[in-house]
Every structure is written in C-alpha cells, then in structure tokens.
Amino acid sequence: MAKAEELSNMPYEQAAMELESVVNLLESGELTLEDSIKMFEKGVSLVRLCNKRLDDIEKRITLLIEGKDGVVEKDFLAED
C-alpha cells in the first residue's frame, strides 16, 4: 500500500502541516460528505503518525544533569 508507506516515511513537520491543511478543509464546509469522510480518515492517520513520532522522540530524550559526580544522564520522564 503506497499511501501507508508514504505516511510512514513522512517527517513530523510535514505531517503536522498536512494535518493543518486537512483541518482547514474540513472546517471550510465546502467538501461533500464523502470527501469529508476521506479527509477525516486522512486526518486520523496523520494524528496517529504525529503522536507516534512524538512518542519515539520522547523516548530518546534524556536530561543531562551536572552534579557533583559530573554529567549524569537521566530518563526524561524520571522524577526526583
């Protein structure tokens, strides 16, 4: 399926811009019901992609904290 591959390779920034375009089209009210449903489905796919990209990035983020023992890597979500 070309569209799924196309989405999976899409950078976050591009997906977010396309999502904004989809929202604008849906809000315009100028689409037919069928086209609105197709745009909504595309929007849902883009939201899922953006959320996955953000989750993947969040997992990679670490805070570097300089303490008395030097620089210590700590998980982003860990709380002291």
Secondary structure as UniProt FT lines:
FT   HELIX           2..8
FT   HELIX           12..28
FT   HELIX           33..60
FT   STRAND          62..67
FT   TURN            68..69
FT   STRAND          70..75
FT   TURN            76..77
//
